Amino acid sequence: MAIIQWRPFRDITHWESLPTIDTLQAEMNRLFQQLSPSGNGDGELMAFIPSAELEDTPEAIHLKLEIPGLEAKDLDIQVTDRSVSISGERKSETKTEEKGAVRSEFRYGKFERIIPLPVQVKTDAAHAEYKNGILTLDLPKSAEDKKKVVKVEVK
């Protein structure tokens, strides 16, 4: 990811010509346009972060992530007792035979998402399935967390 230096007053040479609100707004718009995937044709500045859905049942944690356009072999899933890390890379397959421009609004590149889990899970019993762009993870809870009930005294 590139670092962008924001210089909102780069065109000002004298203090008398301080920027107006409109000038500041234009500079902010220019900055956000540079960060957008279609702003200047350099879509690498905005990272792809898969959307996630977590369901906590008495027996397990069920996690679904929306990761379209990949194959199961392109995903790297690592489970610890308190978090899940999903990473991968969406590669561009654009080929042009003639001298022409190609415009793409798809996001390509590496991504990683680490999701903290609300309870401990059995890492060796984790199960994953990837179908139609949806990654589904079933993470059974560890026995100590399933039975864990804490009584809180009220004073």
Disulfide bonds with the S-S distance in Angstrom:
none
